[in-house]
Amino acid sequence: MIVDLWDGALADRAEALALNEITYRRLHLGARRVAARLQTLGLAAGDRICIYSENRLGFVYAFLAALRLGAIAVPANVLYRRNDLAHLLRDARPAIVIVSPSVVAEFTQAQVHCRSVDISQIEAWADDETIHPIPVLSRQADEIALIVYTSGTTGRSKGAMLSHGALAAIAAQLISTWRWQADDTLLLSLPLFHIHGLVAGLTCALAAGARTVLHERFDAQRVLATFESERVSMFFGVPTMYARLLEHAGSRTYAPLRLFVCGSAALSPAIHRAFYERFGSSILERYGATEFGFALGNRYGGPRIAGSVGIPFPGVRVRVVAPGGMPLPPGETGELLVAGPNLFSGYWERPEATAAALIVDETGTSWYRSGDLAHYDTEHDVYRIVGRAKELIITGGFNVYPREVEEAIEAWSNVRACAVVGRPDDLRGEVPVAFLEAAPFETAGLLADLRSRLASFKIPKEFYILDALPRNAMGKVDKPALRARLSAP
């Protein structure tokens, strides 16, 4: 299980650096002390421990301590304010909330009675030699380790439960596929409250025996400086991070890192190409979700096809199906299903939502319904995500996949990013419109270019130019907010 993988790395790398300047021995000993202190407060296996904080050492200690104790870690988005936080706390009912001073006001305003501990106290317990650490114990594969709340773009967020076994499977998949080595250094500025940073980043690095350099938040200038000062070999980010790195890099040339990984949202081919030209490394795009961690990724050894999500990770199976679940032949677009040992255990106390999210086949295998539309590209031997099923635009009986149109628009030099959504239309049912993240420019040239490349029904009927597209904490465009703009008076 994941704790066993951590302890294996600890046995091999006790005096090596694990997190910033902290060794593996000190990090895991500190986590066991925190677990012991939480135990004296009455916490036990199965209790939820909510962590509401930006990236900092106390977050890591609390997460490791929870899993060693057999409790369930529940990270809360540090950008949550009163309503979202109150929903999470009422739903998860944590036995304790570990709170950063930066958000203590929001925690108080949520008005949900929960016992709380300042995160600086967690850090103090980790270094308190008077606390006798809990013994090293293994956990069972089906024990729940982590509840991560979904983004909630289609209603109230749900808590996806990931087991110790699922976290171990994810770590084994990513470590082997991305050829993680003990001498790697991962620069991690992704938020730890999200599965990308917490699982793909921290959890896997600790299982691989590698070092993590943790930043409190993403700052492009600081990241570029750290690439060199800490001999970084790996960096994980989202598209907006890579766009900002390009902006701040200027004309300077940087030594290539061993691995740049991008996920959580689609990366435009233009940024993919520009980043390679500036940094000498081709970004490896992967595909994941809270409910299964990570399912697909471009090949480490290449080629890395811009706009694709590659092939399944070891042990993962995927299918592209029509409505009703019938598998589709290669090249046809349908909903992507995912199965494997990395699959979540369901939604916390939501059996109906869990049943709706899973398809059980004739062999008893559970397949997660991703809600993403995909097809298998036979020419390049990769899968491509073309949008969300709920974002499919049907105009006059024709299907428009937003990602295809967005990629065509993002190839235009004036455009940093684009989001295409459907606008209700009395004649056609709905029509595509485009929101562009760009400085103001005349769109006539762009429109002419699109007409030469796309079918007429795919051409956006309107273009809205914004300084910045609305995004969530992971850089994913908030399309519901854009659709709300279209319906606003």
Secondary structure, DSSP 8 states (H G I E B T S, - for coil): -HHHHHHHHHHHHTTSEEETTEEHHHHHHHHHHHHHHHHHTT--TT-EEEEE-SS-HHHHHHHHHHHHHT-EEEEE-TT--HHHHHHHHHHH--SEEEE-GGGHHHHHHT-----EEEHHHHHHHHT-TTS---------TTSEEEEEE---TTSS--EEEEEHHHHHHHHHHHHHHTT--TT-EEEE-S-TTSHIIIIIIIIHHHHHT-EEEE-SS--HHHHHHHHHHTT--EEEE-HHHHHHHHHHHTT------SEEEE-SS---HHHHHHHHHHHS---EEEEEETTTEEEEE--TTS---TT--BEE-TT-EEEEE-TTS-B--TT--EEEEEESTT----BTT-HHHHHHHEEE-TTS-EEEEEEEEEEEETTTTEEEEEEEGGG-EEETTEEE-HHHHHHHHHTSTTEEEEEEEEEEETTTEEEEEEEEEES---THHHHHHHHHHS-GGGS-S-EEEESS--B-TTS-B-HHHHHHHHH--
